[in-house]
Structure formats: structure tokens, C-alpha cells
Amino acid sequence: MSSLFSSILRFAVDKKFKTPNYNVALIIPIYSYMKIIKKQHLKLV
């Protein structure tokens, strides 16, 4: 789980330097990560 998060952070940092609007580049992977957590949470319940 932590490896997934670190890879998403690495992706976000990579996008940050390539995209002028780096806020969007950070929000998109974090948002998708939150959706993954919600899915896993629903599976656990």
C-alpha cells in the first residue's frame, strides 16, 4: 500500500516539473489514490 502511495507521489513530482500547472498534476494522482482507498474500504466492510 505504501509502495503504491510512493509511486503516486513520484508520478506527481515528475508531473510537477513537466506541467506548468503543477497543482493539477498533484491533485489528479491524489484524487485517484483516494478513490482506490474508498474501493478497498468498501471491500473490507
CNS distance restraints for C-alpha pairs under 8 A (distance, minus, plus):
assign (resid   1 and name CA) (resid   5 and name CA) 6.49 0.50 0.50
assign (resid   2 and name CA) (resid   6 and name CA) 6.14 0.50 0.50
assign (resid   3 and name CA) (resid   7 and name CA) 6.10 0.50 0.50
assign (resid   4 and name CA) (resid   8 and name CA) 6.22 0.50 0.50
assign (resid   5 and name CA) (resid   9 and name CA) 6.15 0.50 0.50
assign (resid   5 and name CA) (resid  33 and name CA) 7.41 0.50 0.50
assign (resid   6 and name CA) (resid  10 and name CA) 6.04 0.50 0.50
assign (resid   7 and name CA) (resid  11 and name CA) 6.09 0.50 0.50
assign (resid   8 and name CA) (resid  12 and name CA) 6.10 0.50 0.50
assign (resid   8 and name CA) (resid  29 and name CA) 6.05 0.50 0.50
assign (resid   8 and name CA) (resid  30 and name CA) 7.43 0.50 0.50
assign (resid   8 and name CA) (resid  33 and name CA) 7.69 0.50 0.50
assign (resid   9 and name CA) (resid  13 and name CA) 6.12 0.50 0.50
assign (resid   9 and name CA) (resid  29 and name CA) 7.73 0.50 0.50
assign (resid  10 and name CA) (resid  14 and name CA) 6.04 0.50 0.50
assign (resid  11 and name CA) (resid  15 and name CA) 6.11 0.50 0.50
assign (resid  11 and name CA) (resid  29 and name CA) 7.68 0.50 0.50
assign (resid  12 and name CA) (resid  16 and name CA) 5.97 0.50 0.50
assign (resid  12 and name CA) (resid  25 and name CA) 5.85 0.50 0.50
assign (resid  12 and name CA) (resid  26 and name CA) 5.08 0.50 0.50
assign (resid  12 and name CA) (resid  29 and name CA) 6.56 0.50 0.50
assign (resid  13 and name CA) (resid  17 and name CA) 6.68 0.50 0.50
assign (resid  13 and name CA) (resid  26 and name CA) 7.55 0.50 0.50
assign (resid  14 and name CA) (resid  18 and name CA) 6.62 0.50 0.50
assign (resid  15 and name CA) (resid  19 and name CA) 5.59 0.50 0.50
assign (resid  15 and name CA) (resid  22 and name CA) 6.88 0.50 0.50
assign (resid  15 and name CA) (resid  25 and name CA) 5.66 0.50 0.50
assign (resid  15 and name CA) (resid  26 and name CA) 7.70 0.50 0.50
assign (resid  16 and name CA) (resid  20 and name CA) 7.28 0.50 0.50
assign (resid  16 and name CA) (resid  21 and name CA) 7.56 0.50 0.50
assign (resid  16 and name CA) (resid  22 and name CA) 4.51 0.50 0.50
assign (resid  16 and name CA) (resid  23 and name CA) 7.68 0.50 0.50
assign (resid  16 and name CA) (resid  25 and name CA) 6.00 0.50 0.50
assign (resid  16 and name CA) (resid  26 and name CA) 7.10 0.50 0.50
assign (resid  17 and name CA) (resid  22 and name CA) 7.37 0.50 0.50
assign (resid  19 and name CA) (resid  25 and name CA) 6.95 0.50 0.50
assign (resid  21 and name CA) (resid  25 and name CA) 6.92 0.50 0.50
assign (resid  22 and name CA) (resid  26 and name CA) 6.17 0.50 0.50
assign (resid  23 and name CA) (resid  27 and name CA) 6.10 0.50 0.50
assign (resid  24 and name CA) (resid  28 and name CA) 6.10 0.50 0.50
assign (resid  25 and name CA) (resid  29 and name CA) 7.14 0.50 0.50
assign (resid  26 and name CA) (resid  30 and name CA) 6.44 0.50 0.50
assign (resid  27 and name CA) (resid  31 and name CA) 5.86 0.50 0.50
assign (resid  28 and name CA) (resid  32 and name CA) 6.22 0.50 0.50
assign (resid  29 and name CA) (resid  33 and name CA) 6.01 0.50 0.50
assign (resid  30 and name CA) (resid  34 and name CA) 6.19 0.50 0.50
assign (resid  31 and name CA) (resid  35 and name CA) 6.38 0.50 0.50
assign (resid  32 and name CA) (resid  36 and name CA) 6.35 0.50 0.50
assign (resid  33 and name CA) (resid  37 and name CA) 6.32 0.50 0.50
assign (resid  34 and name CA) (resid  38 and name CA) 6.22 0.50 0.50
assign (resid  35 and name CA) (resid  39 and name CA) 6.30 0.50 0.50
assign (resid  36 and name CA) (resid  40 and name CA) 6.30 0.50 0.50
assign (resid  37 and name CA) (resid  41 and name CA) 5.98 0.50 0.50
assign (resid  38 and name CA) (resid  42 and name CA) 6.14 0.50 0.50
assign (resid  39 and name CA) (resid  43 and name CA) 6.35 0.50 0.50
assign (resid  40 and name CA) (resid  44 and name CA) 6.30 0.50 0.50
assign (resid  41 and name CA) (resid  45 and name CA) 6.36 0.50 0.50
